[in-house]
């Protein structure tokens, strides 16, 4: 048994060495950097220049506000839309269900640069969205130059990209619900609407919570959309998120200590919000 154990660990050793070198060590080193003032020639231990700055930096507060705003608006809308899509994709009367499932999942496969360019073309001043608004008698909207409109574009883009992905996950949960439950409810005269709210949603609760947690983690790290669609969080910093702010501090200002503190703040917030969602979604007696 000892020989087998040693043999097993011998096979695991190369992976563990790579894991420690490229995963554990950067995380530990980043945590140490978060306490250093890296703006001076000689890096010195000065948490007030990193963690202390988080409390008084208006740029960080703005990025935090933008991130939480997207989280509060986009994630619930996307999860609700994904749930409706999953129910429709699971309908036995829907023809070519496989084709529709692929079509709604396809946006995840599209490259970030390509889909960002598509949304910039759709929502620019002379894009098709404004042309449709003018054609219907409405005024065109400066989507990419107005702060509120730019935030709306980010939310629309995220919903378009990830609603289908979450719908497929929820669809898998739907297909695990026994048909006997619905048959018994139908025999008891329960309408389809009541079945959805009193049978489908409660049984889907663990899957929906999983989708919410995944979405929360993704939103807290959001970078590509504000960087590519609204030109690095523009107009101004109206759509700058925590992920983009971290990038700007680390690779724009080369303030690695402050960027590391931001990174750990993002991680702590993502963990806290995810744990809150898990607690809220926990089954009660």
Secondary structure, 3 states (H helix, E strand, C coil): CHHHHHHHHHHHHHHHHHHHHHHHHHHHHHHHHCCEECCCCCCEECHHHCHHHHCCCHHHHHHHHHHHHHHHHHHHHHHHHHHHHHHHHCCCCCCCHHHHHHHHHHHHHCCHHHHHHHHHHHHCCCCHHHHHHHHCCCCCCCCCCCHHHHHHHHHHHHHHHHHHHHHHHHHHHHHCCCHHHHHHHHHCCCCHHHHHHHHHHHHHHHHHHHHHHHHHHHHHCCCHHHHHCCCCCCCCCCCCCHHHHHHHHHHHCCCHHHHHHHHHHHHHHHHHHHHHHHHHCCCCC
